[in-house]
Amino acid sequence: MPWRHVLPHRALLMTLALVAAGSPPVTAGGADRFPNVQHVGATVMLYEDDLVRVILGTKYASLHPEARFLLLDLAVTATKGGEVRIHRESVTLRTPVGAAMPVTTQKRIDERWAEVGPMMQAARVAADPLDRYMKSRFERTAIGFFLPQPGSGLVRDRFAVNSRLYAYGPVLFESPAGRWEPGIYLLRIANDQIELEIPFAIGAPGHGGKPKGLDSRPADP
């Protein structure tokens, strides 16, 4: 069954009008800005093209904009047989005012473990089951950017997937201000193989992970 992705231009512009002023802000950029993105759950976004399928869960982040660390659940697989490699540096967050933020380091998580540990545990309990969108994959691996406990293993700087293997795990970003302003954020993954952006809302009307206007249809795993 082919994927269908719809992003009405007017509805997206209305949502992006809520974004805080800044330079350069996150803007719609035309009706085809996010042609491969679909809203498939209350706080679940799906991106798919001819190379990768990426599922983004924003449930914990949507419920806790006051937290210093933004925790996103991520699942990634390849849509074809070839291997796709993603490094930590390939993953960034773009804020409503256009600032690009890198993934937090494990060292920083260790320093703030008294705060982050309970948050990660609560997020695991509350997380949307992203595995359901990877049913056709036979194997699962950890993204591995962060350890479940400090000193419990080796941190990965990259992970690789193919059409039989998907990677799953949390991705964290730290706000210098200690909280996250309402607006539309972009999760960006870019390297020499892929380049994609997935928009999601924090503190926007409805407080869900979906920017207004993204088509809502059940996803075929």
Summary of the structure (lengths in Angstrom):
residues: 221
radius of gyration: 16.4
end to end distance: 9.8
largest distance: 48.8
contacts: 705
relative contact order: 0.27
helix: 19%
strand: 33%
